[in-house]
């Protein structure tokens, strides 16, 4: 489930909130900065097959674990980055 899908215009993570405008700005910024991304399959510590992503920026690669197998689109990955790494 992506950030701000509720339509209420905010994202929350550990009592932090950003406006829909701030969210849209972050999303636009990330869309322009991401050079590429690759989906990776891996086995977690419980022997379950999971999907993750390696998101390539200009100077570094961000690894994201346990992405929803049904929604591996770049927009969903950007939502995860905003929710888990930026707010």
C-alpha positions as CSV (number, residue, x, y, z in Angstrom):
1,X,0.0,0.0,0.0
2,X,1.5,3.3,-1.1
3,X,1.8,6.5,0.9
4,X,-1.1,8.9,0.5
5,X,-3.5,6.4,-1.1
6,X,-6.2,7.3,1.4
7,X,-6.9,10.5,-0.5
8,X,-6.7,12.5,2.8
9,X,-3.7,14.4,1.6
10,X,-1.1,13.3,4.1
11,X,1.6,10.7,4.8
12,X,2.3,9.6,8.3
13,X,5.3,7.8,9.7
14,X,6.1,7.8,13.4
15,X,4.0,10.9,14.0
16,X,5.6,12.8,11.1
17,X,3.2,14.2,8.6
18,X,3.7,15.9,5.2
19,X,1.2,17.7,3.1
20,X,0.1,16.3,-0.3
21,X,2.0,19.2,-1.9
22,X,5.2,18.1,-0.2
23,X,4.6,14.5,-1.1
24,X,4.0,15.4,-4.7
25,X,7.3,17.4,-4.7
26,X,9.2,14.5,-3.2
27,X,7.7,12.1,-5.7
28,X,8.5,14.4,-8.7
29,X,12.1,14.8,-7.4
30,X,12.6,11.1,-7.0
31,X,11.2,10.4,-10.5
32,X,13.8,12.7,-12.0
33,X,16.7,11.4,-9.8
34,X,16.2,7.6,-10.2
35,X,18.3,6.4,-13.1
36,X,17.1,2.8,-13.0
37,X,15.8,0.0,-10.8
38,X,16.0,-3.7,-10.7
39,X,13.8,-6.2,-9.0
40,X,15.5,-9.0,-7.2
41,X,14.2,-12.3,-5.8
42,X,15.7,-13.5,-2.6
43,X,15.0,-15.9,0.2
44,X,14.5,-14.4,3.7
45,X,15.4,-15.9,7.0
46,X,12.1,-17.8,7.1
47,X,12.9,-19.5,3.8
48,X,10.2,-17.4,2.0
49,X,10.8,-16.1,-1.5
50,X,10.5,-12.3,-1.5
51,X,10.9,-9.5,-4.0
52,X,13.2,-6.6,-3.4
53,X,14.5,-3.7,-5.4
54,X,17.8,-2.0,-6.1
55,X,17.1,1.6,-7.0
56,X,20.0,3.3,-8.8
57,X,20.6,7.0,-8.3
58,X,23.6,9.0,-9.7
59,X,26.0,8.2,-6.9
60,X,24.5,5.3,-4.9
61,X,22.1,2.4,-4.9
62,X,19.3,2.0,-2.4
63,X,18.2,-1.5,-1.6
64,X,14.5,-2.1,-0.6
65,X,13.3,-5.4,0.9
66,X,10.0,-7.1,0.7
67,X,8.1,-5.2,-2.0
68,X,4.6,-6.3,-2.8
69,X,4.9,-8.9,-5.5
70,X,1.7,-7.7,-7.2
71,X,2.8,-4.1,-7.4
72,X,6.4,-3.7,-8.4
73,X,5.9,-0.5,-10.5
74,X,8.3,2.4,-10.1
75,X,5.5,4.6,-8.6
76,X,5.0,2.0,-5.8
77,X,8.8,1.8,-5.2
78,X,8.9,5.7,-4.9
79,X,6.0,5.6,-2.4
80,X,8.0,3.1,-0.3
81,X,11.1,5.3,-0.5
82,X,9.2,8.3,0.7
83,X,7.3,6.5,3.4
84,X,10.3,4.5,4.8
85,X,13.3,6.7,4.1
86,X,12.2,10.4,3.8
87,X,9.6,11.1,6.4
